[in-house]
Amino acid sequence: MDFEETFEQFLDRKKYDATENALFSMVRIAFKAGWLAAGEDPLSAQPVIQLIQRKSNEMQE
């Protein structure tokens, strides 16, 4: 297997999606804390971006 093919398989895993979602949430929380610490107005409620998930029979473990 070459690098690109193996990396693509890694990115297509369900565990990678869960980790990416957690990482995005942590970055957003840290940014919001900095925003508030800088004296900016609190953020209004907005939906958080979510990844589109495939049907369970298409996911790989």
SEMIZA-699317 format. One record per atom (N, C-alpha, C, CB): x, y, z; atom name; residue number from 0. Coordinates in steps of 0.2 Angstrom, whole numbers, m for minus. Glycine has a CB too. Layout:
<lonus>
<lonu <X,Y,Z>,'CA',NUM>,
...
</lonus>
This chain:
<lonus>
<lonu <4,m6,0>,'N',0>,
<lonu <0,0,0>,'CA',0>,
<lonu <4,6,0>,'C',0>,
<lonu <m5,0,6>,'CB',0>,
<lonu <2,11,m4>,'N',1>,
<lonu <6,17,m3>,'CA',1>,
<lonu <3,22,2>,'C',1>,
<lonu <6,21,m10>,'CB',1>,
<lonu <7,27,3>,'N',2>,
<lonu <5,32,9>,'CA',2>,
<lonu <m2,35,8>,'C',2>,
<lonu <10,37,9>,'CB',2>,
<lonu <m3,38,2>,'N',3>,
<lonu <m10,41,1>,'CA',3>,
<lonu <m16,36,2>,'C',3>,
<lonu <m10,44,m6>,'CB',3>,
<lonu <m15,30,m1>,'N',4>,
<lonu <m21,26,0>,'CA',4>,
<lonu <m22,24,7>,'C',4>,
<lonu <m19,19,m4>,'CB',4>,
<lonu <m16,23,11>,'N',5>,
<lonu <m17,21,18>,'CA',5>,
<lonu <m20,27,22>,'C',5>,
<lonu <m10,19,21>,'CB',5>,
<lonu <m17,33,20>,'N',6>,
<lonu <m20,39,24>,'CA',6>,
<lonu <m27,40,22>,'C',6>,
<lonu <m16,45,21>,'CB',6>,
<lonu <m29,39,16>,'N',7>,
<lonu <m37,40,14>,'CA',7>,
<lonu <m41,35,18>,'C',7>,
<lonu <m38,39,7>,'CB',7>,
<lonu <m38,29,19>,'N',8>,
<lonu <m42,24,23>,'CA',8>,
<lonu <m42,26,30>,'C',8>,
<lonu <m39,17,23>,'CB',8>,
<lonu <m37,29,33>,'N',9>,
<lonu <m37,31,40>,'CA',9>,
<lonu <m42,37,41>,'C',9>,
<lonu <m30,34,42>,'CB',9>,
<lonu <m43,41,36>,'N',10>,
<lonu <m48,47,36>,'CA',10>,
<lonu <m55,45,36>,'C',10>,
<lonu <m46,52,31>,'CB',10>,
<lonu <m56,39,32>,'N',11>,
<lonu <m63,36,31>,'CA',11>,
<lonu <m65,33,37>,'C',11>,
<lonu <m63,32,25>,'CB',11>,
<lonu <m62,32,43>,'N',12>,
<lonu <m64,28,49>,'CA',12>,
<lonu <m68,32,53>,'C',12>,
<lonu <m58,26,53>,'CB',12>,
<lonu <m73,29,56>,'N',13>,
<lonu <m78,32,61>,'CA',13>,
<lonu <m74,35,67>,'C',13>,
<lonu <m83,27,64>,'CB',13>,
<lonu <m69,32,69>,'N',14>,
<lonu <m65,35,75>,'CA',14>,
<lonu <m62,42,73>,'C',14>,
<lonu <m59,30,77>,'CB',14>,
<lonu <m59,42,67>,'N',15>,
<lonu <m57,49,65>,'CA',15>,
<lonu <m62,54,65>,'C',15>,
<lonu <m53,48,58>,'CB',15>,
<lonu <m68,53,63>,'N',16>,
<lonu <m73,58,63>,'CA',16>,
<lonu <m75,60,70>,'C',16>,
<lonu <m80,55,59>,'CB',16>,
<lonu <m75,55,74>,'N',17>,
<lonu <m77,57,81>,'CA',17>,
<lonu <m71,61,84>,'C',17>,
<lonu <m77,50,86>,'CB',17>,
<lonu <m65,60,83>,'N',18>,
<lonu <m59,63,85>,'CA',18>,
<lonu <m59,70,82>,'C',18>,
<lonu <m53,60,84>,'CB',18>,
<lonu <m61,71,76>,'N',19>,
<lonu <m61,78,73>,'CA',19>,
<lonu <m66,82,76>,'C',19>,
<lonu <m62,77,65>,'CB',19>,
<lonu <m72,79,77>,'N',20>,
<lonu <m77,83,80>,'CA',20>,
<lonu <m75,85,87>,'C',20>,
<lonu <m84,78,81>,'CB',20>,
<lonu <m72,81,91>,'N',21>,
<lonu <m70,83,98>,'CA',21>,
<lonu <m65,89,97>,'C',21>,
<lonu <m67,77,101>,'CB',21>,
<lonu <m60,88,92>,'N',22>,
<lonu <m55,93,91>,'CA',22>,
<lonu <m58,100,89>,'C',22>,
<lonu <m50,91,86>,'CB',22>,
<lonu <m63,100,85>,'N',23>,
<lonu <m66,106,83>,'CA',23>,
<lonu <m70,109,89>,'C',23>,
<lonu <m71,104,77>,'CB',23>,
<lonu <m73,105,93>,'N',24>,
<lonu <m77,108,99>,'CA',24>,
<lonu <m72,111,104>,'C',24>,
<lonu <m80,102,102>,'CB',24>,
<lonu <m66,108,105>,'N',25>,
<lonu <m61,111,109>,'CA',25>,
<lonu <m58,118,107>,'C',25>,
<lonu <m55,106,110>,'CB',25>,
<lonu <m57,118,100>,'N',26>,
<lonu <m55,124,97>,'CA',26>,
<lonu <m60,130,98>,'C',26>,
<lonu <m53,123,90>,'CB',26>,
<lonu <m66,128,97>,'N',27>,
<lonu <m71,133,97>,'CA',27>,
<lonu <m72,135,104>,'C',27>,
<lonu <m78,130,95>,'CB',27>,
<lonu <m72,131,109>,'N',28>,
<lonu <m72,133,116>,'CA',28>,
<lonu <m67,137,118>,'C',28>,
<lonu <m72,126,121>,'CB',28>,
<lonu <m61,136,116>,'N',29>,
<lonu <m55,140,117>,'CA',29>,
<lonu <m55,147,114>,'C',29>,
<lonu <m48,136,115>,'CB',29>,
<lonu <m58,147,108>,'N',30>,
<lonu <m58,153,105>,'CA',30>,
<lonu <m64,158,108>,'C',30>,
<lonu <m60,152,97>,'CB',30>,
<lonu <m69,154,110>,'N',31>,
<lonu <m74,158,114>,'CA',31>,
<lonu <m72,161,120>,'C',31>,
<lonu <m80,153,115>,'CB',31>,
<lonu <m68,157,124>,'N',32>,
<lonu <m65,159,130>,'CA',32>,
<lonu <m61,165,129>,'C',32>,
<lonu <m61,154,134>,'CB',32>,
<lonu <m57,165,124>,'N',33>,
<lonu <m52,171,122>,'CA',33>,
<lonu <m56,177,120>,'C',33>,
<lonu <m48,169,116>,'CB',33>,
<lonu <m62,176,116>,'N',34>,
<lonu <m66,181,114>,'CA',34>,
<lonu <m69,185,120>,'C',34>,
<lonu <m72,178,110>,'CB',34>,
<lonu <m72,181,125>,'N',35>,
<lonu <m75,184,131>,'CA',35>,
<lonu <m69,187,135>,'C',35>,
<lonu <m78,178,135>,'CB',35>,
<lonu <m63,184,136>,'N',36>,
<lonu <m58,187,140>,'CA',36>,
<lonu <m56,194,137>,'C',36>,
<lonu <m52,182,140>,'CB',36>,
<lonu <m56,195,130>,'N',37>,
<lonu <m55,201,127>,'CA',37>,
<lonu <m60,206,128>,'C',37>,
<lonu <m53,200,119>,'CB',37>,
<lonu <m65,205,131>,'N',38>,
<lonu <m71,210,132>,'CA',38>,
<lonu <m76,210,127>,'C',38>,
<lonu <m67,216,133>,'CB',38>,
<lonu <m76,205,122>,'N',39>,
<lonu <m81,206,117>,'CA',39>,
<lonu <m88,203,120>,'C',39>,
<lonu <m79,201,111>,'CB',39>,
<lonu <m93,205,116>,'N',40>,
<lonu <m100,203,119>,'CA',40>,
<lonu <m100,195,118>,'C',40>,
<lonu <m105,207,114>,'CB',40>,
<lonu <m104,193,123>,'N',41>,
<lonu <m105,185,122>,'CA',41>,
<lonu <m108,184,115>,'C',41>,
<lonu <m110,183,128>,'CB',41>,
<lonu <m107,178,113>,'N',42>,
<lonu <m110,175,107>,'CA',42>,
<lonu <m117,174,107>,'C',42>,
<lonu <m106,169,104>,'CB',42>,
<lonu <m121,175,102>,'N',43>,
<lonu <m128,173,102>,'CA',43>,
<lonu <m128,166,100>,'C',43>,
<lonu <m132,177,96>,'CB',43>,
<lonu <m133,162,102>,'N',44>,
<lonu <m134,155,100>,'CA',44>,
<lonu <m134,154,93>,'C',44>,
<lonu <m140,152,104>,'CB',44>,
<lonu <m129,150,91>,'N',45>,
<lonu <m129,148,84>,'CA',45>,
<lonu <m127,140,83>,'C',45>,
<lonu <m123,152,80>,'CB',45>,
<lonu <m130,137,78>,'N',46>,
<lonu <m129,130,77>,'CA',46>,
<lonu <m121,129,76>,'C',46>,
<lonu <m133,127,72>,'CB',46>,
<lonu <m119,124,79>,'N',47>,
<lonu <m112,121,78>,'CA',47>,
<lonu <m112,117,72>,'C',47>,
<lonu <m109,118,84>,'CB',47>,
<lonu <m107,118,68>,'N',48>,
<lonu <m106,114,62>,'CA',48>,
<lonu <m105,107,63>,'C',48>,
<lonu <m100,116,57>,'CB',48>,
<lonu <m109,102,60>,'N',49>,
<lonu <m108,95,61>,'CA',49>,
<lonu <m106,92,55>,'C',49>,
<lonu <m115,92,64>,'CB',49>,
<lonu <m102,86,55>,'N',50>,
<lonu <m101,82,50>,'CA',50>,
<lonu <m107,78,48>,'C',50>,
<lonu <m94,78,51>,'CB',50>,
<lonu <m107,77,41>,'N',51>,
<lonu <m113,73,39>,'CA',51>,
<lonu <m110,66,40>,'C',51>,
<lonu <m115,74,31>,'CB',51>,
<lonu <m114,61,43>,'N',52>,
<lonu <m112,55,44>,'CA',52>,
<lonu <m115,50,39>,'C',52>,
<lonu <m114,52,51>,'CB',52>,
<lonu <m111,45,37>,'N',53>,
<lonu <m114,40,33>,'CA',53>,
<lonu <m118,35,36>,'C',53>,
<lonu <m108,36,29>,'CB',53>,
<lonu <m122,31,32>,'N',54>,
<lonu <m126,26,35>,'CA',54>,
<lonu <m122,21,39>,'C',54>,
<lonu <m131,23,30>,'CB',54>,
<lonu <m124,18,44>,'N',55>,
<lonu <m120,13,48>,'CA',55>,
<lonu <m117,8,43>,'C',55>,
<lonu <m124,10,53>,'CB',55>,
<lonu <m120,5,38>,'N',56>,
<lonu <m118,0,34>,'CA',56>,
<lonu <m112,2,30>,'C',56>,
<lonu <m123,m3,30>,'CB',56>,
<lonu <m111,9,29>,'N',57>,
<lonu <m106,11,25>,'CA',57>,
<lonu <m99,13,29>,'C',57>,
<lonu <m108,18,21>,'CB',57>,
<lonu <m100,13,35>,'N',58>,
<lonu <m94,15,40>,'CA',58>,
<lonu <m90,9,41>,'C',58>,
<lonu <m97,18,46>,'CB',58>,
<lonu <m84,11,42>,'N',59>,
<lonu <m79,6,43>,'CA',59>,
<lonu <m76,7,50>,'C',59>,
<lonu <m73,6,38>,'CB',59>,
<lonu <m75,2,54>,'N',60>,
<lonu <m72,2,61>,'CA',60>,
<lonu <m65,4,60>,'C',60>,
<lonu <m73,m4,64>,'CB',60>,
</lonus>
